[in-house]
């Protein structure tokens, strides 16, 4: 009797585990929302190991009407893995269907819908992409440290990068802030190299 009870308990646990993992793959996670718009993420193919990222599909949902629209689907890109991704002064146009990572999404504007999406495909650099949904245009943001938000007065995008200290006897990394306008041009920057310890 005890053996039968253990077998039933084991089958129940196994069934719950299978059900929860399959339902998790089908669930859409809310990444960001503003007003009546939500950005949802659906995992299509999970990461294979710690050096990989999920393949996801992004959706927008109108919370008033319930209408859901597919935005884009990420693709695995071995070229996006590197030990150092340099910063730059201008957004780099890329094909709309070639964004390799969307672990996070931030709504930049609602009309037209524009997003900043990104993630860490190489366990080191934070890749960010500026997405104009209505025109189906995508741009790689030349910053390797992530998105920090919006400047309060001017409404510019603030990104960060890391750079390596130029003095070899000191070594290490320092923070470099980059401020971009909506045309994808860097309008200002701030280097913290002189504050490196």
C-alpha positions in Angstrom: 0.0 0.0 0.0 2.8 2.4 0.9 4.6 1.6 -2.4 1.4 2.5 -4.3 1.0 5.7 -2.3 4.5 6.8 -3.1 4.0 6.0 -6.8 0.9 8.1 -6.9 2.6 10.9 -5.1 5.5 10.8 -7.5 3.2 10.8 -10.6 1.3 13.8 -9.2 4.5 15.8 -8.6 5.8 14.9 -12.0 2.5 15.9 -13.6 2.4 19.2 -11.7 6.0 19.9 -12.8 5.2 19.2 -16.5 2.0 21.3 -16.4 3.7 24.3 -14.7 6.6 24.3 -17.1 4.5 24.0 -20.2 2.1 26.7 -19.0 5.0 28.9 -18.2 6.2 28.7 -21.8 2.8 29.9 -23.0 2.4 32.7 -20.5 3.0 36.3 -21.5 5.0 38.4 -19.1 4.3 42.2 -18.8 7.6 44.0 -19.4 6.3 47.6 -19.3 3.0 49.5 -19.3 1.9 53.1 -19.7 -1.6 54.6 -20.0 -3.6 51.8 -21.8 -0.6 50.1 -23.5 1.2 47.0 -22.2 4.3 45.4 -23.7 4.2 41.6 -23.3 6.9 39.0 -23.8 6.3 35.4 -24.7 9.2 32.8 -24.6 9.2 30.8 -27.7 12.5 28.9 -27.2 14.2 28.9 -23.8 17.9 29.5 -23.4 20.0 26.4 -23.8 22.6 27.3 -21.1 24.0 30.3 -19.3 25.7 31.6 -22.5 22.3 31.7 -24.3 19.2 33.8 -24.2 15.5 33.1 -24.7 14.0 33.6 -28.2 11.0 35.8 -27.4 8.1 37.4 -29.2 7.0 40.8 -28.1 3.4 42.0 -28.2 1.6 45.2 -27.5 -1.9 45.1 -25.8 -4.5 47.7 -25.5 -5.8 47.3 -22.0 -9.1 49.1 -22.9 -10.0 47.0 -25.9 -8.0 43.9 -25.2 -6.5 44.0 -28.8 -3.1 42.4 -29.0 -0.6 43.0 -31.8 2.7 41.3 -32.4 5.7 43.7 -32.4 8.7 41.5 -33.2 10.4 38.2 -32.5 14.1 38.0 -31.5 16.6 35.7 -33.2 19.7 34.0 -32.0 22.7 35.8 -33.2 26.2 34.4 -32.5 27.7 37.7 -33.7 26.2 39.5 -30.7 28.5 37.7 -28.3 31.8 39.3 -27.7 34.1 40.2 -24.8 33.8 43.9 -25.4 31.1 45.9 -27.3 32.4 49.4 -27.9 30.3 52.6 -27.4 29.7 55.1 -30.2 28.0 58.4 -31.1 25.1 57.4 -33.4 22.4 54.7 -33.5 23.3 51.9 -35.9 20.4 50.8 -38.3 19.8 47.0 -38.3 17.1 44.9 -39.9 13.9 44.9 -37.9 13.8 41.1 -37.8 17.3 40.7 -36.5 17.0 41.9 -32.9 18.8 39.2 -30.8 17.6 39.9 -27.3 14.6 41.4 -25.6 15.0 40.5 -21.9 13.5 43.9 -21.0 11.4 46.5 -22.8 10.7 50.1 -22.0 8.0 52.2 -23.7 9.7 55.3 -25.0 6.8 56.9 -26.8 3.2 55.8 -27.3 2.3 57.7 -30.5 4.0 56.5 -32.6 4.9 53.4 -30.5 8.6 53.4 -29.8 10.5 51.0 -27.5 13.9 50.5 -26.0 14.5 46.7 -25.7 17.6 44.9 -24.6 19.4 42.3 -22.6 22.7 40.6 -22.0 23.4 38.0 -24.7 27.1 37.5 -23.8 27.1 37.6 -19.9 28.9 41.0 -20.0 27.6 43.7 -22.3 24.0 45.1 -22.1 22.8 45.4 -25.7 20.0 48.0 -26.3 17.9 48.5 -29.3 15.6 51.5 -30.3 12.5 50.1 -32.0 10.1 52.2 -34.0 7.1 49.8 -34.2 5.0 51.8 -36.7 7.7 52.2 -39.3 9.3 48.8 -38.5 12.7 50.3 -38.0 15.3 49.0 -35.5 18.6 50.5 -34.3 21.4 49.2 -32.2 22.3 51.7 -29.5 26.1 52.0 -29.3 26.3 51.7 -25.5 27.3 48.6 -23.6 26.1 49.4 -20.1 22.3 49.7 -20.5 19.5 52.2 -20.5 19.3 54.6 -17.5 16.1 56.5 -18.4 15.2 59.9 -19.6 16.8 63.3 -18.8 14.1 65.1 -16.8 14.1 68.5 -18.6 15.2 67.7 -22.1 13.6 64.3 -22.6 16.7 62.7 -24.0 17.7 59.0 -23.7 20.4 58.3 -21.2 22.6 55.2 -21.7 25.7 54.1 -20.0 28.9 52.3 -21.1 32.0 51.0 -19.5 35.4 51.8 -20.8 38.8 50.7 -19.7 41.1 53.2 -17.9 43.8 54.6 -20.1 46.5 54.5 -17.4 47.9 50.9 -17.5 49.3 51.2 -14.0 45.8 51.8 -12.6 43.8 49.5 -14.9 40.1 48.6 -14.4 36.9 50.1 -15.9 35.1 53.3 -15.5 31.6 54.6 -16.4 30.9 56.7 -19.5 27.4 58.2 -19.8 25.9 58.9 -23.3 22.9 61.1 -24.0 21.0 60.6 -27.3 18.2 62.5 -29.0 15.3 60.8 -30.8 17.3 61.0 -34.1 19.8 58.6 -32.5 22.6 61.2 -32.2 24.7 61.6 -29.1 24.1 65.1 -27.9 26.3 65.0 -24.8 28.4 62.6 -22.7 30.1 62.4 -19.3 33.2 60.5 -18.6 34.0 59.4 -15.0 37.5 58.2 -15.7 39.0 61.0 -13.6 37.0 59.6 -10.6 38.3 56.1 -11.0 40.0 54.7 -7.9 
